[in-house]
Amino acid sequence: MLRAFRNFIATVLAALCLSGLSARSDDIPTLDVNPVCRGIASQGELEAGLQQTSFQQCVQSEQAVREEVKKEWSTFSTADKSHCVALAKTGGESSYTELITCMEMARDVRKLHSEANSQAQALSGLTPTSDIESAGKIIYGFGWR
């Protein structure tokens, strides 16, 4: 009886841990934008003729972009979010601007590929199988059987 109770508790705890992990995996990441903003601020001081961006302006801009990420987060695929979050955290200089740009580009490229495939199929009116059969008739003068 005690063993059954322990197994039950272990199962419940495992389920709770897994459900907590899956909910957290879709949370908007908290990125440390301080390193990238320090770099931007110091670069602005070194480059003559460039609009200078202070550290504080950069941080405020990144927080505004984070709010955009919050609004659009649910519109991105899980795969794109995982890939882009990992990319944004690579190299030690995380940026919400880099994160949202990555996710928007991935989404837009996928959409363009989908539209191109739809247009190609609509224009050709042929399925991949009939394309092969048509090519065989044209080249060899007979159909595939």
DSSP file (Angstrom, degrees, kcal/mol; ACC not computed):
  #  RESIDUE AA STRUCTURE BP1 BP2  ACC     N-H-->O    O-->H-N    N-H-->O    O-->H-N    TCO  KAPPA ALPHA  PHI   PSI    X-CA   Y-CA   Z-CA
    1    1 A M     >        0   0    0      0, 0.0     4,-2.0     0, 0.0     5,-0.1   0.000 360.0 360.0 360.0 -42.8    0.0    0.0    0.0
    2    2 A L  H  >  +     0   0    0      1,-0.2     4,-2.3     2,-0.2     5,-0.2   0.883 360.0  52.5 -65.2 -38.4    2.8    2.4    0.9
    3    3 A R  H  > S+     0   0    0      2,-0.2     4,-2.4     1,-0.2    -1,-0.2   0.907 108.5  50.1 -64.0 -41.9    4.6    1.5   -2.4
    4    4 A A  H  > S+     0   0    0      1,-0.2     4,-2.2     2,-0.2    -2,-0.2   0.897 110.2  50.5 -63.2 -40.9    1.4    2.3   -4.4
    5    5 A F  H  X S+     0   0    0     -4,-2.0     4,-2.5     2,-0.2    -2,-0.2   0.907 110.3  49.5 -64.9 -41.8    1.1    5.6   -2.6
    6    6 A R  H  X S+     0   0    0     -4,-2.3     4,-2.8     2,-0.2    -2,-0.2   0.912 111.0  49.8 -63.0 -43.0    4.7    6.5   -3.4
    7    7 A N  H  X S+     0   0    0     -4,-2.4     4,-2.3     2,-0.2    -1,-0.2   0.898 110.8  50.2 -62.2 -39.7    4.2    5.6   -7.1
    8    8 A F  H  X S+     0   0    0     -4,-2.2     4,-2.5     2,-0.2    -2,-0.2   0.940 111.9  46.9 -63.3 -47.1    1.1    7.7   -7.2
    9    9 A I  H  X S+     0   0    0     -4,-2.5     4,-2.7     1,-0.2     5,-0.2   0.912 112.3  50.5 -61.3 -43.9    3.0   10.7   -5.6
   10   10 A A  H  X S+     0   0    0     -4,-2.8     4,-2.3     1,-0.2    -1,-0.2   0.901 111.3  48.6 -62.2 -41.0    5.9   10.2   -8.0
   11   11 A T  H  X S+     0   0    0     -4,-2.3     4,-2.4     2,-0.2    -2,-0.2   0.924 112.3  47.8 -64.9 -45.3    3.5   10.1  -11.0
   12   12 A V  H  X S+     0   0    0     -4,-2.5     4,-2.4     2,-0.2    -2,-0.2   0.924 112.9  48.4 -62.8 -45.0    1.7   13.3   -9.9
   13   13 A L  H  X S+     0   0    0     -4,-2.7     4,-2.5     1,-0.2    -1,-0.2   0.907 111.3  50.1 -62.7 -41.9    5.0   15.1   -9.3
   14   14 A A  H  X S+     0   0    0     -4,-2.3     4,-2.6    -5,-0.2    -1,-0.2   0.919 111.1  49.1 -62.5 -43.1    6.3   14.1  -12.7
   15   15 A A  H  X S+     0   0    0     -4,-2.4     4,-2.5     1,-0.2    -2,-0.2   0.905 111.5  49.3 -63.7 -41.5    3.1   15.2  -14.4
   16   16 A L  H  X S+     0   0    0     -4,-2.4     4,-2.1     2,-0.2    -1,-0.2   0.911 111.8  48.5 -64.8 -41.8    3.2   18.6  -12.6
   17   17 A C  H  X S+     0   0    0     -4,-2.5     4,-2.1     2,-0.2    -2,-0.2   0.927 113.2  47.1 -63.8 -44.8    6.9   19.1  -13.6
   18   18 A L  H  X S+     0   0    0     -4,-2.6     4,-2.3     1,-0.2    -2,-0.2   0.900 111.7  49.8 -65.9 -40.5    6.3   18.2  -17.2
   19   19 A S  H  X S+     0   0    0     -4,-2.5     4,-1.8     1,-0.2    -1,-0.2   0.883 111.0  50.6 -67.0 -35.8    3.2   20.5  -17.4
   20   20 A G  H  X S+     0   0    0     -4,-2.1     4,-2.0    -5,-0.2    -1,-0.2   0.879 110.2  49.8 -66.4 -37.6    5.2   23.3  -15.9
   21   21 A L  H  X S+     0   0    0     -4,-2.1     4,-2.0     2,-0.2    -2,-0.2   0.906 109.8  49.6 -67.8 -41.6    8.0   22.8  -18.4
   22   22 A S  H  < S+     0   0    0     -4,-2.3     4,-0.5     1,-0.2    -1,-0.2   0.872 111.9  48.6 -68.2 -34.2    5.7   22.8  -21.4
   23   23 A A  H >< S+     0   0    0     -4,-1.8     3,-0.8     1,-0.2    -1,-0.2   0.900 113.4  47.5 -69.6 -38.6    4.0   26.0  -20.3
   24   24 A R  H >< S+     0   0    0     -4,-2.0     3,-1.7     1,-0.2    -2,-0.2   0.799  98.6  68.1 -72.7 -27.9    7.3   27.7  -19.7
   25   25 A S  T 3< S+     0   0    0     -4,-2.0    -1,-0.2     1,-0.3    -2,-0.2   0.713 102.5  47.4 -66.6 -17.4    8.8   26.7  -23.0
   26   26 A D  T <  S+     0   0    0     -3,-0.8    -1,-0.3    -4,-0.5    -2,-0.2   0.345  88.3 113.4-103.9   6.3    6.3   29.0  -24.7
   27   27 A D  S <  S-     0   0    0     -3,-1.7     3,-0.0     1,-0.1    -3,-0.0  -0.421  80.7 -99.1 -73.6 152.2    7.0   31.9  -22.5
   28   28 A I        -     0   0    0     -2,-0.1    -1,-0.1     1,-0.1    -2,-0.1  -0.569  48.1-115.6 -69.1 129.8    8.6   35.0  -23.9
   29   29 A P        -     0   0    0      0, 0.0     2,-0.7     0, 0.0    -1,-0.1  -0.289  13.4-129.7 -70.0 152.9   12.3   34.9  -23.0
   30   30 A T        -     0   0    0     -3,-0.0     2,-0.3     2,-0.0    -3,-0.0  -0.917  31.2-166.5-100.9 113.0   13.9   37.4  -20.7
   31   31 A L        -     0   0    0     -2,-0.7     2,-1.0    62,-0.0    65,-0.1  -0.769  23.7-128.1-103.3 145.0   17.0   38.6  -22.5
   32   32 A D        +     0   0    0     -2,-0.3    62,-0.7     1,-0.2     4,-0.4  -0.805  30.8 173.9 -89.3 101.1   19.9   40.5  -21.0
   33   33 A V     >  +     0   0    0     -2,-1.0     4,-2.4     1,-0.2     5,-0.2   0.484  53.6  94.8 -88.7  -3.0   20.2   43.5  -23.4
   34   34 A N  H  > S+     0   0    0      1,-0.2     4,-2.6     2,-0.2     5,-0.2   0.916  82.3  49.9 -57.7 -47.4   22.8   45.3  -21.3
   35   35 A P  H  > S+     0   0    0      0, 0.0     4,-2.1     0, 0.0    -1,-0.2   0.930 113.6  44.7 -60.1 -44.3   25.8   43.9  -23.2
   36   36 A V  H  > S+     0   0    0     58,-0.4     4,-2.3    -4,-0.4    -2,-0.2   0.885 114.4  49.7 -67.7 -36.0   24.5   44.8  -26.6
   37   37 A C  H  X S+     0   0    0     -4,-2.4     4,-2.6     2,-0.2    -1,-0.2   0.864 108.2  52.8 -71.2 -34.6   23.3   48.2  -25.5
   38   38 A R  H  X S+     0   0    0     -4,-2.6     4,-2.5    -5,-0.2     5,-0.2   0.926 111.2  47.9 -61.9 -42.8   26.8   48.9  -23.9
   39   39 A G  H  X S+     0   0    0     -4,-2.1     4,-2.3    -5,-0.2    -2,-0.2   0.905 112.4  47.8 -64.1 -42.4   28.3   48.0  -27.3
   40   40 A I  H  X S+     0   0    0     -4,-2.3     4,-2.1     2,-0.2    13,-0.3   0.919 113.1  48.5 -65.2 -43.3   25.9   50.2  -29.2
   41   41 A A  H  X S+     0   0    0     -4,-2.6     4,-1.2     1,-0.2    -2,-0.2   0.912 114.0  45.4 -64.6 -42.2   26.5   53.2  -26.9
   42   42 A S  H  X S+     0   0    0     -4,-2.5     4,-1.2     1,-0.2    -1,-0.2   0.866 111.1  53.3 -71.1 -34.0   30.2   52.8  -27.0
   43   43 A Q  H  X S+     0   0    0     -4,-2.3     4,-2.0     1,-0.2     3,-0.3   0.895 105.4  54.6 -65.4 -39.5   30.2   52.4  -30.8
   44   44 A G  H  < S+     0   0    0     -4,-2.1    -1,-0.2     1,-0.2     6,-0.2   0.824 106.2  52.3 -63.0 -31.6   28.2   55.6  -31.2
   45   45 A E  H  < S+     0   0    0     -4,-1.2    -1,-0.2     1,-0.2    -2,-0.2   0.808 112.6  45.3 -73.0 -29.5   30.8   57.5  -29.2
   46   46 A L  H  < S+     0   0    0     -4,-1.2     2,-0.6    -3,-0.3    -2,-0.2   0.807  98.5  76.1 -84.7 -31.3   33.6   56.2  -31.5
   47   47 A E  S >< S-     0   0    0     -4,-2.0     3,-1.0    -5,-0.1     2,-0.2  -0.728  74.3-141.9 -90.9 117.5   31.9   56.8  -34.9
   48   48 A A  T 3  S+     0   0    0     -2,-0.6     3,-0.1     1,-0.2    -3,-0.1  -0.543  83.8  20.5 -74.8 139.3   31.9   60.4  -36.0
   49   49 A G  T 3  S+     0   0    0      1,-0.3     2,-0.3    -2,-0.2    -1,-0.2   0.287  93.8 118.5  88.9 -11.2   28.7   61.5  -37.8
   50   50 A L  S <  S-     0   0    0     -3,-1.0     2,-0.4    -6,-0.2    -1,-0.3  -0.622  76.5-103.0 -87.0 148.4   26.6   58.7  -36.5
   51   51 A Q        -     0   0    0     -2,-0.3     2,-0.3    -3,-0.1    -1,-0.1  -0.556  42.9-124.3 -66.9 125.7   23.5   59.5  -34.4
   52   52 A Q        -     0   0    0     -2,-0.4     2,-0.5    -7,-0.1   -11,-0.1  -0.563  23.3-163.2 -78.4 133.0   24.6   58.8  -30.8
   53   53 A T        -     0   0    0     -2,-0.3    -9,-0.2   -13,-0.3    -8,-0.1  -0.970  12.9-141.4-115.3 121.8   22.5   56.3  -28.9
   54   54 A S     >  -     0   0    0     -2,-0.5     4,-2.2     1,-0.1     5,-0.2  -0.358  24.6-110.5 -77.8 163.1   22.9   56.3  -25.2
   55   55 A F  H  > S+     0   0    0      1,-0.2     4,-2.4     2,-0.2     5,-0.2   0.920 120.1  50.4 -56.1 -46.1   22.8   53.2  -23.2
   56   56 A Q  H  > S+     0   0    0      1,-0.2     4,-2.5     2,-0.2    -1,-0.2   0.886 108.2  51.8 -64.8 -39.8   19.5   54.2  -21.6
   57   57 A Q  H  > S+     0   0    0      2,-0.2     4,-2.4     1,-0.2    -1,-0.2   0.904 110.5  49.8 -61.8 -41.0   17.9   54.9  -25.1
   58   58 A C  H  X S+     0   0    0     -4,-2.2     4,-2.6     2,-0.2    -2,-0.2   0.932 110.6  48.2 -63.7 -47.2   19.0   51.5  -26.3
   59   59 A V  H  X S+     0   0    0     -4,-2.4     4,-2.2     1,-0.2    -2,-0.2   0.914 112.4  49.4 -61.2 -43.3   17.6   49.7  -23.2
   60   60 A Q  H  X S+     0   0    0     -4,-2.5     4,-2.0     2,-0.2    -1,-0.2   0.905 111.1  49.9 -62.8 -41.2   14.3   51.6  -23.6
   61   61 A S  H  X S+     0   0    0     -4,-2.4     4,-2.2     1,-0.2    -2,-0.2   0.916 110.4  49.7 -63.0 -43.8   14.2   50.7  -27.3
   62   62 A E  H  X S+     0   0    0     -4,-2.6     4,-2.1     1,-0.2    -1,-0.2   0.871 109.6  51.3 -64.1 -37.1   14.8   47.0  -26.5
   63   63 A Q  H  X S+     0   0    0     -4,-2.2     4,-1.6     2,-0.2    -1,-0.2   0.865 108.7  51.5 -69.2 -34.4   12.0   47.0  -23.9
   64   64 A A  H  X S+     0   0    0     -4,-2.0     4,-1.5     2,-0.2    -2,-0.2   0.900 110.3  48.9 -65.8 -40.2    9.6   48.6  -26.5
   65   65 A V  H  X S+     0   0    0     -4,-2.2     4,-2.5     1,-0.2    -2,-0.2   0.873 105.6  58.1 -66.3 -36.4   10.6   45.8  -28.9
   66   66 A R  H  X S+     0   0    0     -4,-2.1     4,-2.3     1,-0.2    -1,-0.2   0.888 103.3  53.1 -59.7 -38.5   10.0   43.3  -26.2
   67   67 A E  H  X S+     0   0    0     -4,-1.6     4,-1.9     2,-0.2    -1,-0.2   0.881 108.2  50.2 -64.0 -37.9    6.4   44.6  -25.9
   68   68 A E  H  X S+     0   0    0     -4,-1.5     4,-2.1     2,-0.2    -2,-0.2   0.919 108.5  52.5 -62.7 -43.6    6.0   44.0  -29.7
   69   69 A V  H  X S+     0   0    0     -4,-2.5     4,-1.7     1,-0.2    -2,-0.2   0.912 106.9  53.3 -58.7 -43.1    7.4   40.5  -29.2
   70   70 A K  H  < S+     0   0    0     -4,-2.3     4,-0.4     1,-0.2    -1,-0.2   0.917 109.9  47.6 -56.8 -45.3    4.7   39.9  -26.5
   71   71 A K  H  < S+     0   0    0     -4,-1.9    -1,-0.2     1,-0.2     3,-0.2   0.868 122.2  33.4 -66.0 -37.5    1.9   41.0  -28.8
   72   72 A E  H >< S+     0   0    0     -4,-2.1     3,-2.1     1,-0.2     4,-0.5   0.512  87.7 101.9 -98.3  -6.0    3.1   38.9  -31.7
   73   73 A W  G >< S+     0   0    0     -4,-1.7     3,-1.4     1,-0.3    -1,-0.2   0.845  79.8  52.6 -50.7 -45.1    4.5   35.8  -29.8
   74   74 A S  G 3  S+     0   0    0     -4,-0.4    -1,-0.3     1,-0.3    -2,-0.1   0.655  99.7  64.4 -70.7 -14.0    1.5   33.6  -30.4
   75   75 A T  G <  S+     0   0    0     -3,-2.1     2,-0.3     2,-0.1    -1,-0.3   0.584  88.9  83.1 -85.1  -9.2    1.6   34.2  -34.2
   76   76 A F  S <  S-     0   0    0     -3,-1.4    28,-0.1    -4,-0.5     2,-0.0  -0.693  85.7-108.9 -97.3 148.4    5.0   32.5  -34.6
   77   77 A S     >  -     0   0    0     -2,-0.3     4,-2.5    26,-0.2     5,-0.2  -0.349  24.3-119.4 -70.6 154.2    5.6   28.7  -34.9
   78   78 A T  H  > S+     0   0    0      1,-0.2     4,-2.7     2,-0.2     5,-0.2   0.886 114.9  53.4 -60.0 -39.8    7.1   26.9  -31.9
   79   79 A A  H  > S+     0   0    0      1,-0.2     4,-2.5     2,-0.2    -1,-0.2   0.920 109.9  46.8 -63.6 -43.5   10.0   25.8  -34.2
   80   80 A D  H  > S+     0   0    0      2,-0.2     4,-2.8     1,-0.2     5,-0.3   0.905 112.4  50.3 -65.4 -41.0   10.7   29.4  -35.2
   81   81 A K  H  X S+     0   0    0     -4,-2.5     4,-2.6     2,-0.2     5,-0.3   0.944 112.6  46.2 -62.4 -47.0   10.5   30.6  -31.6
   82   82 A S  H  X S+     0   0    0     -4,-2.7     4,-2.1     1,-0.2    -2,-0.2   0.938 115.9  45.5 -61.2 -47.2   12.9   27.9  -30.4
   83   83 A H  H  X S+     0   0    0     -4,-2.5     4,-2.2    -5,-0.2    -2,-0.2   0.934 116.5  44.2 -61.6 -47.7   15.4   28.5  -33.2
   84   84 A C  H  X S+     0   0    0     -4,-2.8     4,-2.8     2,-0.2    -1,-0.2   0.845 111.4  52.3 -72.5 -33.8   15.3   32.3  -32.9
   85   85 A V  H  X S+     0   0    0     -4,-2.6     4,-1.7    -5,-0.3    -1,-0.2   0.933 111.6  47.7 -65.2 -44.2   15.6   32.4  -29.1
   86   86 A A  H  X S+     0   0    0     -4,-2.1     4,-0.6    -5,-0.3    -2,-0.2   0.917 114.0  47.6 -61.2 -42.1   18.6   30.1  -29.2
   87   87 A L  H >< S+     0   0    0     -4,-2.2     3,-1.0     1,-0.2    -2,-0.2   0.910 109.8  52.0 -64.8 -42.9   20.1   32.3  -31.9
   88   88 A A  H 3< S+     0   0    0     -4,-2.8    -1,-0.2     1,-0.3     7,-0.2   0.801 110.9  48.4 -65.2 -28.2   19.4   35.5  -30.0
   89   89 A K  H >< S+     0   0    0     -4,-1.7     3,-0.9    -5,-0.2     2,-0.3   0.542  90.2 103.4 -89.0  -6.7   21.1   34.1  -26.9
   90   90 A T  T << S+     0   0    0     -3,-1.0     3,-0.5    -4,-0.6    -3,-0.0  -0.558  80.5  21.0 -78.2 136.8   24.2   33.0  -28.8
   91   91 A G  T 3  S-     0   0    0     -2,-0.3    -1,-0.2     1,-0.2    -2,-0.1   0.368 111.9 -91.6  92.7  -5.4   27.3   35.1  -28.5
   92   92 A G  S <  S+     0   0    0     -3,-0.9     2,-0.6     1,-0.1    -1,-0.2   0.372 103.6  96.8  85.9  -7.1   26.5   36.8  -25.2
   93   93 A E        -     0   0    0     -3,-0.5     2,-0.1   -58,-0.1   -60,-0.1  -0.746  57.0-171.3-119.7  84.6   24.8   39.9  -26.7
   94   94 A S        -     0   0    0    -62,-0.7   -58,-0.4    -2,-0.6     2,-0.3  -0.429   4.7-178.6 -77.5 147.5   21.0   39.2  -26.6
   95   95 A S     >  -     0   0    0     -7,-0.2     4,-2.0    -2,-0.1     5,-0.1  -0.973  32.0-151.4-150.5 130.4   18.6   41.5  -28.3
   96   96 A Y  H  > S+     0   0    0     -2,-0.3     4,-2.8     2,-0.2     5,-0.3   0.819 104.0  59.2 -67.2 -30.0   14.8   41.6  -28.7
   97   97 A T  H  > S+     0   0    0      2,-0.2     4,-1.9     1,-0.2    -1,-0.2   0.925 107.5  44.7 -63.7 -43.9   15.3   43.4  -32.0
   98   98 A E  H  > S+     0   0    0      2,-0.2     4,-2.4     1,-0.2    -2,-0.2   0.900 113.2  52.6 -64.6 -41.1   17.4   40.4  -33.3
   99   99 A L  H  X S+     0   0    0     -4,-2.0     4,-2.2     2,-0.2    -2,-0.2   0.946 112.3  41.8 -61.7 -51.1   14.8   38.0  -31.9
  100  100 A I  H  X S+     0   0    0     -4,-2.8     4,-2.5     1,-0.2     5,-0.2   0.866 113.6  53.6 -69.0 -34.2   11.7   39.5  -33.5
  101  101 A T  H  X S+     0   0    0     -4,-1.9     4,-2.4    -5,-0.3    -1,-0.2   0.928 109.6  48.5 -63.7 -44.4   13.6   40.1  -36.8
  102  102 A C  H  X S+     0   0    0     -4,-2.4     4,-2.3     1,-0.2    -2,-0.2   0.929 113.9  45.6 -59.8 -47.5   14.6   36.4  -36.9
  103  103 A M  H  X S+     0   0    0     -4,-2.2     4,-2.3     1,-0.2    -2,-0.2   0.891 113.3  49.2 -67.8 -39.3   11.0   35.2  -36.2
  104  104 A E  H  X S+     0   0    0     -4,-2.5     4,-2.7     2,-0.2    -1,-0.2   0.914 112.3  48.3 -65.4 -42.4    9.4   37.6  -38.7
  105  105 A M  H  X S+     0   0    0     -4,-2.4     4,-2.6    -5,-0.2     5,-0.2   0.920 111.7  49.1 -64.8 -43.0   11.9   36.6  -41.4
  106  106 A A  H  X S+     0   0    0     -4,-2.3     4,-2.1    -5,-0.2    -2,-0.2   0.927 114.2  46.0 -61.6 -45.2   11.3   32.8  -40.8
  107  107 A R  H  X S+     0   0    0     -4,-2.3     4,-2.1     1,-0.2    -2,-0.2   0.922 114.4  47.7 -62.5 -45.2    7.5   33.4  -40.9
  108  108 A D  H  X S+     0   0    0     -4,-2.7     4,-2.5     2,-0.2    -2,-0.2   0.878 110.8  50.3 -67.9 -38.4    7.7   35.5  -44.0
  109  109 A V  H  X S+     0   0    0     -4,-2.6     4,-2.5     2,-0.2    -1,-0.2   0.919 110.8  49.8 -65.0 -42.8   10.0   33.0  -45.9
  110  110 A R  H  X S+     0   0    0     -4,-2.1     4,-2.2    -5,-0.2    -2,-0.2   0.908 111.7  49.1 -61.2 -41.2    7.7   30.2  -45.0
  111  111 A K  H  X S+     0   0    0     -4,-2.1     4,-2.6     2,-0.2    -2,-0.2   0.914 110.7  49.8 -65.2 -43.5    4.7   32.2  -46.3
  112  112 A L  H  X S+     0   0    0     -4,-2.5     4,-2.7     2,-0.2    -2,-0.2   0.905 110.9  49.5 -62.6 -42.0    6.5   33.1  -49.5
  113  113 A H  H  X S+     0   0    0     -4,-2.5     4,-2.4     2,-0.2    -1,-0.2   0.912 111.8  49.1 -62.5 -42.4    7.4   29.4  -50.1
  114  114 A S  H  X S+     0   0    0     -4,-2.2     4,-2.2    -5,-0.2    -2,-0.2   0.921 113.0  46.4 -63.9 -44.6    3.8   28.4  -49.5
  115  115 A E  H  X S+     0   0    0     -4,-2.6     4,-2.6     2,-0.2    -2,-0.2   0.897 112.0  51.1 -65.2 -40.7    2.5   31.0  -51.9
  116  116 A A  H  X S+     0   0    0     -4,-2.7     4,-2.5     2,-0.2    -2,-0.2   0.912 111.1  48.0 -64.1 -42.1    5.1   30.1  -54.6
  117  117 A N  H  X S+     0   0    0     -4,-2.4     4,-2.2     2,-0.2    -2,-0.2   0.905 112.2  49.5 -64.7 -40.8    4.2   26.5  -54.4
  118  118 A S  H  X S+     0   0    0     -4,-2.2     4,-2.4     2,-0.2    -2,-0.2   0.916 112.8  47.0 -64.1 -43.2    0.5   27.3  -54.6
  119  119 A Q  H  X S+     0   0    0     -4,-2.6     4,-2.8     2,-0.2     5,-0.2   0.900 110.7  52.1 -66.0 -40.8    1.0   29.5  -57.6
  120  120 A A  H  X S+     0   0    0     -4,-2.5     4,-2.1     1,-0.2     5,-0.3   0.912 112.7  44.8 -63.3 -41.7    3.2   26.9  -59.3
  121  121 A Q  H  X S+     0   0    0     -4,-2.2     4,-2.5     2,-0.2     5,-0.2   0.896 114.1  49.4 -69.0 -39.2    0.5   24.3  -58.9
  122  122 A A  H  < S+     0   0    0     -4,-2.4    -2,-0.2    -5,-0.2    -1,-0.2   0.899 113.9  45.9 -66.2 -40.1   -2.3   26.6  -60.0
  123  123 A L  H  < S+     0   0    0     -4,-2.8    -2,-0.2     1,-0.2    -1,-0.2   0.891 119.2  39.2 -70.7 -39.8   -0.4   27.7  -63.1
  124  124 A S  H  < S-     0   0    0     -4,-2.1    -2,-0.2    -5,-0.2    -1,-0.2   0.853  83.3-157.5 -80.2 -33.8    0.7   24.2  -64.1
  125  125 A G     <  +     0   0    0     -4,-2.5     2,-0.4    -5,-0.3    -3,-0.1   0.627  56.3 115.1  66.1  10.6   -2.6   22.5  -63.2
  126  126 A L        -     0   0    0     -5,-0.2    -1,-0.2     4,-0.0    -2,-0.1  -0.864  62.4-135.9-115.2 146.0   -0.5   19.3  -63.0
  127  127 A T     >  -     0   0    0     -2,-0.4     4,-2.2    -3,-0.1     5,-0.2  -0.545  37.6-102.4 -86.7 163.4    0.2   17.1  -60.1
  128  128 A P  H  > S+     0   0    0      0, 0.0     4,-1.6     0, 0.0     5,-0.1   0.870 123.5  51.9 -55.7 -36.7    3.8   15.8  -59.7
  129  129 A T  H  > S+     0   0    0      1,-0.2     4,-2.1     2,-0.2     5,-0.1   0.926 110.4  46.3 -66.2 -44.8    2.7   12.4  -61.1
  130  130 A S  H  > S+     0   0    0      1,-0.2     4,-2.8     2,-0.2    -1,-0.2   0.806 106.8  59.8 -70.8 -26.7    1.1   13.9  -64.2
  131  131 A D  H  X S+     0   0    0     -4,-2.2     4,-2.5     2,-0.2    -1,-0.2   0.931 107.7  45.4 -62.0 -44.5    4.2   16.1  -64.7
  132  132 A I  H  X S+     0   0    0     -4,-1.6     4,-2.3     2,-0.2    -2,-0.2   0.923 114.1  48.5 -64.5 -44.1    6.3   13.0  -65.0
  133  133 A E  H  X S+     0   0    0     -4,-2.1     4,-2.1     2,-0.2    -2,-0.2   0.913 112.1  49.2 -63.2 -41.9    3.8   11.4  -67.3
  134  134 A S  H  X S+     0   0    0     -4,-2.8     4,-2.3     1,-0.2    -2,-0.2   0.911 110.2  50.5 -64.2 -42.0    3.6   14.5  -69.5
  135  135 A A  H  X S+     0   0    0     -4,-2.5     4,-2.9     1,-0.2     5,-0.3   0.906 109.9  51.1 -62.6 -40.9    7.4   14.7  -69.7
  136  136 A G  H  X>S+     0   0    0     -4,-2.3     4,-2.4     1,-0.2     6,-1.0   0.890 110.6  48.4 -63.2 -40.1    7.5   11.0  -70.7
  137  137 A K  H  X5S+     0   0    0     -4,-2.1     4,-0.9     4,-0.2    -1,-0.2   0.898 115.6  44.2 -66.5 -41.0    4.9   11.6  -73.5
  138  138 A I  H  <5S+     0   0    0     -4,-2.3    -2,-0.2    -5,-0.2    -1,-0.2   0.943 123.4  33.8 -70.1 -47.3    6.7   14.6  -74.8
  139  139 A I  H  <5S+     0   0    0     -4,-2.9    -3,-0.2    -5,-0.2    -2,-0.2   0.924 135.7  20.2 -77.4 -45.3   10.2   13.1  -74.7
  140  140 A Y  H  <5S-     0   0    0     -4,-2.4    -3,-0.2    -5,-0.3    -2,-0.2   0.542  96.2-122.1-107.7  -8.1    9.6    9.5  -75.4
  141  141 A G  S  <<S+     0   0    0     -4,-0.9     2,-0.3    -5,-0.6    -4,-0.2   0.656  81.2  80.9  77.6  15.2    6.2    9.6  -77.1
  142  142 A F  S    S-     0   0    0     -6,-1.0    -2,-0.3    -9,-0.1    -1,-0.2  -0.975  73.1-116.0-147.0 162.1    4.6    7.2  -74.7
  143  143 A G        -     0   0    0     -2,-0.3     2,-0.4    -6,-0.1   -10,-0.1  -0.511  33.8-102.3 -94.5 165.1    3.0    7.3  -71.2
  144  144 A W              0   0    0     -2,-0.2    -1,-0.1     1,-0.1   -11,-0.0  -0.719 360.0 360.0 -88.1 133.5    4.1    5.6  -68.1
  145  145 A R              0   0    0     -2,-0.4    -1,-0.1     0, 0.0    -2,-0.0   0.308 360.0 360.0-135.7 360.0    2.2    2.4  -67.1
